[in-house]
Amino acid sequence: MNGIHDTGGAHGYGPVYREPNEPVFRYDWEKTVMSLFPALFANGNFNVDEFRHGIERMNPIDYLKGTYYEHWI
C-alpha cells in the first residue's frame, strides 16, 4: 500500500510528543462515536476490515486534516 495512512516503517517524522495528562477524549462527541462502534460491529453493520478500509479510502487532504475520531465518522 502507498496511501497517506500507510506510514509504517517510514522515517523522518520525528518523535511523537504527548501532552502531560492528555485526555483520551477532547470533546464529548468523541465519546459518543467511540461508544457507538461496539454495537455497530456486533450488529453486523460493518466489520473491522471494512472500517479500516473506509479510513484508507479517505481523501488524503481530509485524512491529514482530520482528528483520530473524525476518521471514524
Distance bins in CASP14 RR format, pairs under 12 A and 6 or more apart:
PFRMAT RR
TARGET T0000
AUTHOR 0000-0000-0000
RMODE 2
METHOD distances of the structure
MODEL  1
1 7 0 0 0 0 0 1 0 0 0 0 0
1 8 0 0 0 0 1 0 0 0 0 0 0
1 52 0 0 0 0 0 1 0 0 0 0 0
1 53 0 0 0 0 0 1 0 0 0 0 0
1 56 1 0 0 1 0 0 0 0 0 0 0
1 57 0 0 0 0 0 1 0 0 0 0 0
2 8 0 0 0 0 0 1 0 0 0 0 0
2 10 0 0 0 0 0 1 0 0 0 0 0
2 56 0 0 0 0 0 1 0 0 0 0 0
2 60 0 0 0 0 0 1 0 0 0 0 0
3 10 0 0 0 0 0 1 0 0 0 0 0
3 55 0 0 0 0 0 1 0 0 0 0 0
3 56 1 0 0 1 0 0 0 0 0 0 0
3 57 0 0 0 0 1 0 0 0 0 0 0
3 58 0 0 0 0 1 0 0 0 0 0 0
3 59 0 0 0 0 0 1 0 0 0 0 0
3 60 1 0 0 1 0 0 0 0 0 0 0
3 63 0 0 0 0 1 0 0 0 0 0 0
3 64 0 0 0 0 0 1 0 0 0 0 0
4 10 0 0 0 0 0 1 0 0 0 0 0
4 55 0 0 0 0 0 1 0 0 0 0 0
4 56 0 0 0 0 1 0 0 0 0 0 0
4 57 0 0 0 0 0 1 0 0 0 0 0
4 58 1 0 0 1 0 0 0 0 0 0 0
4 59 0 0 0 0 1 0 0 0 0 0 0
4 60 1 1 0 0 0 0 0 0 0 0 0
4 61 0 0 0 0 1 0 0 0 0 0 0
4 62 0 0 0 0 1 0 0 0 0 0 0
4 63 1 0 1 0 0 0 0 0 0 0 0
4 64 1 0 0 1 0 0 0 0 0 0 0
4 65 0 0 0 0 0 1 0 0 0 0 0
4 66 0 0 0 0 0 1 0 0 0 0 0
4 71 0 0 0 0 0 1 0 0 0 0 0
5 52 0 0 0 0 1 0 0 0 0 0 0
5 53 0 0 0 0 0 1 0 0 0 0 0
5 54 0 0 0 0 1 0 0 0 0 0 0
5 55 1 0 0 1 0 0 0 0 0 0 0
5 56 1 0 1 0 0 0 0 0 0 0 0
5 57 0 0 0 0 1 0 0 0 0 0 0
5 58 1 0 0 1 0 0 0 0 0 0 0
5 59 0 0 0 0 0 1 0 0 0 0 0
5 60 0 0 0 0 1 0 0 0 0 0 0
5 62 0 0 0 0 0 1 0 0 0 0 0
5 63 1 0 0 1 0 0 0 0 0 0 0
5 64 0 0 0 0 1 0 0 0 0 0 0
5 66 0 0 0 0 0 1 0 0 0 0 0
5 68 0 0 0 0 0 1 0 0 0 0 0
5 71 0 0 0 0 1 0 0 0 0 0 0
6 52 0 0 0 0 0 1 0 0 0 0 0
6 55 0 0 0 0 0 1 0 0 0 0 0
6 56 1 0 0 1 0 0 0 0 0 0 0
6 60 0 0 0 0 0 1 0 0 0 0 0
6 63 0 0 0 0 0 1 0 0 0 0 0
7 13 1 0 0 1 0 0 0 0 0 0 0
7 14 0 0 0 0 0 1 0 0 0 0 0
7 16 0 0 0 0 0 1 0 0 0 0 0
7 63 0 0 0 0 0 1 0 0 0 0 0
7 64 0 0 0 0 0 1 0 0 0 0 0
16 22 0 0 0 0 0 1 0 0 0 0 0
18 24 0 0 0 0 0 1 0 0 0 0 0
19 26 0 0 0 0 0 1 0 0 0 0 0
22 68 0 0 0 0 0 1 0 0 0 0 0
23 30 0 0 0 0 1 0 0 0 0 0 0
23 31 0 0 0 0 0 1 0 0 0 0 0
24 30 0 0 0 0 1 0 0 0 0 0 0
24 31 0 0 0 0 1 0 0 0 0 0 0
24 34 0 0 0 0 1 0 0 0 0 0 0
24 68 0 0 0 0 0 1 0 0 0 0 0
24 69 0 0 0 0 0 1 0 0 0 0 0
25 31 1 0 1 0 0 0 0 0 0 0 0
25 32 0 0 0 0 1 0 0 0 0 0 0
25 33 0 0 0 0 1 0 0 0 0 0 0
25 34 1 0 0 1 0 0 0 0 0 0 0
25 35 0 0 0 0 0 1 0 0 0 0 0
25 67 0 0 0 0 0 1 0 0 0 0 0
25 68 0 0 0 0 1 0 0 0 0 0 0
25 69 1 0 0 1 0 0 0 0 0 0 0
26 33 0 0 0 0 0 1 0 0 0 0 0
26 34 0 0 0 0 0 1 0 0 0 0 0
26 67 1 0 0 1 0 0 0 0 0 0 0
26 68 0 0 0 0 1 0 0 0 0 0 0
26 69 0 0 0 0 1 0 0 0 0 0 0
26 70 0 0 0 0 0 1 0 0 0 0 0
27 33 0 0 0 0 1 0 0 0 0 0 0
27 34 0 0 0 0 0 1 0 0 0 0 0
27 67 0 0 0 0 1 0 0 0 0 0 0
27 68 0 0 0 0 0 1 0 0 0 0 0
27 69 0 0 0 0 1 0 0 0 0 0 0
27 70 0 0 0 0 0 1 0 0 0 0 0
28 34 0 0 0 0 0 1 0 0 0 0 0
28 35 0 0 0 0 0 1 0 0 0 0 0
28 69 0 0 0 0 0 1 0 0 0 0 0
29 35 0 0 0 0 0 1 0 0 0 0 0
29 36 0 0 0 0 0 1 0 0 0 0 0
29 67 0 0 0 0 0 1 0 0 0 0 0
29 69 1 0 0 1 0 0 0 0 0 0 0
29 70 0 0 0 0 1 0 0 0 0 0 0
29 72 0 0 0 0 0 1 0 0 0 0 0
29 73 0 0 0 0 1 0 0 0 0 0 0
30 36 0 0 0 0 0 1 0 0 0 0 0
30 37 0 0 0 0 0 1 0 0 0 0 0
30 67 1 0 0 1 0 0 0 0 0 0 0
30 68 0 0 0 0 1 0 0 0 0 0 0
30 69 1 0 1 0 0 0 0 0 0 0 0
30 70 0 0 0 0 1 0 0 0 0 0 0
30 71 0 0 0 0 0 1 0 0 0 0 0
30 72 0 0 0 0 1 0 0 0 0 0 0
30 73 0 0 0 0 1 0 0 0 0 0 0
31 37 0 0 0 0 0 1 0 0 0 0 0
31 69 0 0 0 0 1 0 0 0 0 0 0
31 72 0 0 0 0 0 1 0 0 0 0 0
32 39 0 0 0 0 0 1 0 0 0 0 0
32 69 0 0 0 0 1 0 0 0 0 0 0
32 72 0 0 0 0 0 1 0 0 0 0 0
32 73 0 0 0 0 1 0 0 0 0 0 0
33 39 0 0 0 0 0 1 0 0 0 0 0
33 40 0 0 0 0 0 1 0 0 0 0 0
33 67 0 0 0 0 0 1 0 0 0 0 0
33 68 0 0 0 0 1 0 0 0 0 0 0
33 69 1 0 1 0 0 0 0 0 0 0 0
33 70 0 0 0 0 1 0 0 0 0 0 0
33 71 0 0 0 0 1 0 0 0 0 0 0
33 72 1 0 1 0 0 0 0 0 0 0 0
33 73 1 0 1 0 0 0 0 0 0 0 0
34 40 0 0 0 0 0 1 0 0 0 0 0
34 68 0 0 0 0 1 0 0 0 0 0 0
34 69 1 0 0 1 0 0 0 0 0 0 0
34 72 1 0 0 1 0 0 0 0 0 0 0
34 73 0 0 0 0 0 1 0 0 0 0 0
35 69 0 0 0 0 0 1 0 0 0 0 0
35 72 0 0 0 0 0 1 0 0 0 0 0
36 42 0 0 0 0 0 1 0 0 0 0 0
36 43 0 0 0 0 0 1 0 0 0 0 0
36 45 0 0 0 0 1 0 0 0 0 0 0
36 46 0 0 0 0 0 1 0 0 0 0 0
36 51 0 0 0 0 0 1 0 0 0 0 0
36 69 0 0 0 0 0 1 0 0 0 0 0
36 72 0 0 0 0 1 0 0 0 0 0 0
36 73 0 0 0 0 1 0 0 0 0 0 0
37 43 0 0 0 0 0 1 0 0 0 0 0
37 44 0 0 0 0 0 1 0 0 0 0 0
37 45 0 0 0 0 1 0 0 0 0 0 0
37 46 0 0 0 0 1 0 0 0 0 0 0
37 47 0 0 0 0 0 1 0 0 0 0 0
37 48 0 0 0 0 1 0 0 0 0 0 0
37 51 1 0 0 1 0 0 0 0 0 0 0
37 69 0 0 0 0 0 1 0 0 0 0 0
37 72 1 0 0 1 0 0 0 0 0 0 0
37 73 0 0 0 0 0 1 0 0 0 0 0
38 44 0 0 0 0 0 1 0 0 0 0 0
38 45 0 0 0 0 0 1 0 0 0 0 0
38 48 0 0 0 0 0 1 0 0 0 0 0
38 51 0 0 0 0 0 1 0 0 0 0 0
39 45 0 0 0 0 1 0 0 0 0 0 0
39 46 0 0 0 0 0 1 0 0 0 0 0
40 46 1 0 0 1 0 0 0 0 0 0 0
40 47 0 0 0 0 1 0 0 0 0 0 0
40 48 0 0 0 0 0 1 0 0 0 0 0
40 50 0 0 0 0 0 1 0 0 0 0 0
40 51 0 0 0 0 1 0 0 0 0 0 0
40 72 0 0 0 0 0 1 0 0 0 0 0
40 73 0 0 0 0 0 1 0 0 0 0 0
41 47 1 0 0 1 0 0 0 0 0 0 0
41 48 1 0 0 1 0 0 0 0 0 0 0
41 49 0 0 0 0 0 1 0 0 0 0 0
41 50 0 0 0 0 1 0 0 0 0 0 0
41 51 1 0 0 1 0 0 0 0 0 0 0
41 52 0 0 0 0 0 1 0 0 0 0 0
41 72 0 0 0 0 0 1 0 0 0 0 0
42 48 0 0 0 0 0 1 0 0 0 0 0
44 50 0 0 0 0 1 0 0 0 0 0 0
44 51 0 0 0 0 0 1 0 0 0 0 0
45 51 0 0 0 0 1 0 0 0 0 0 0
46 52 0 0 0 0 1 0 0 0 0 0 0
46 53 0 0 0 0 1 0 0 0 0 0 0
46 54 0 0 0 0 1 0 0 0 0 0 0
46 55 0 0 0 0 0 1 0 0 0 0 0
46 72 0 0 0 0 0 1 0 0 0 0 0
47 53 0 0 0 0 1 0 0 0 0 0 0
47 54 0 0 0 0 0 1 0 0 0 0 0
48 54 0 0 0 0 0 1 0 0 0 0 0
48 55 0 0 0 0 0 1 0 0 0 0 0
49 55 0 0 0 0 0 1 0 0 0 0 0
49 56 0 0 0 0 0 1 0 0 0 0 0
50 56 0 0 0 0 0 1 0 0 0 0 0
50 57 0 0 0 0 0 1 0 0 0 0 0
51 57 0 0 0 0 0 1 0 0 0 0 0
51 71 0 0 0 0 1 0 0 0 0 0 0
51 72 1 0 0 1 0 0 0 0 0 0 0
51 73 0 0 0 0 0 1 0 0 0 0 0
52 58 0 0 0 0 0 1 0 0 0 0 0
52 71 0 0 0 0 0 1 0 0 0 0 0
52 72 0 0 0 0 0 1 0 0 0 0 0
54 62 0 0 0 0 0 1 0 0 0 0 0
54 63 0 0 0 0 0 1 0 0 0 0 0
54 71 0 0 0 0 1 0 0 0 0 0 0
54 72 0 0 0 0 1 0 0 0 0 0 0
54 73 0 0 0 0 0 1 0 0 0 0 0
55 62 0 0 0 0 0 1 0 0 0 0 0
55 63 1 0 0 1 0 0 0 0 0 0 0
55 66 0 0 0 0 0 1 0 0 0 0 0
55 68 0 0 0 0 0 1 0 0 0 0 0
55 69 0 0 0 0 0 1 0 0 0 0 0
55 70 0 0 0 0 0 1 0 0 0 0 0
55 71 1 0 1 0 0 0 0 0 0 0 0
55 72 1 0 0 1 0 0 0 0 0 0 0
55 73 0 0 0 0 0 1 0 0 0 0 0
56 63 0 0 0 0 1 0 0 0 0 0 0
56 71 0 0 0 0 1 0 0 0 0 0 0
57 63 0 0 0 0 1 0 0 0 0 0 0
57 71 0 0 0 0 0 1 0 0 0 0 0
58 64 0 0 0 0 1 0 0 0 0 0 0
58 65 0 0 0 0 0 1 0 0 0 0 0
58 66 0 0 0 0 1 0 0 0 0 0 0
58 70 0 0 0 0 1 0 0 0 0 0 0
58 71 1 0 0 1 0 0 0 0 0 0 0
58 72 0 0 0 0 0 1 0 0 0 0 0
58 73 0 0 0 0 0 1 0 0 0 0 0
59 65 0 0 0 0 1 0 0 0 0 0 0
59 66 0 0 0 0 0 1 0 0 0 0 0
59 71 0 0 0 0 0 1 0 0 0 0 0
60 66 0 0 0 0 0 1 0 0 0 0 0
62 70 0 0 0 0 1 0 0 0 0 0 0
62 71 0 0 0 0 1 0 0 0 0 0 0
62 73 0 0 0 0 0 1 0 0 0 0 0
63 70 0 0 0 0 1 0 0 0 0 0 0
63 71 1 0 0 1 0 0 0 0 0 0 0
64 70 0 0 0 0 0 1 0 0 0 0 0
64 71 0 0 0 0 0 1 0 0 0 0 0
65 71 0 0 0 0 0 1 0 0 0 0 0
66 72 0 0 0 0 0 1 0 0 0 0 0
66 73 0 0 0 0 0 1 0 0 0 0 0
67 73 0 0 0 0 0 1 0 0 0 0 0
END
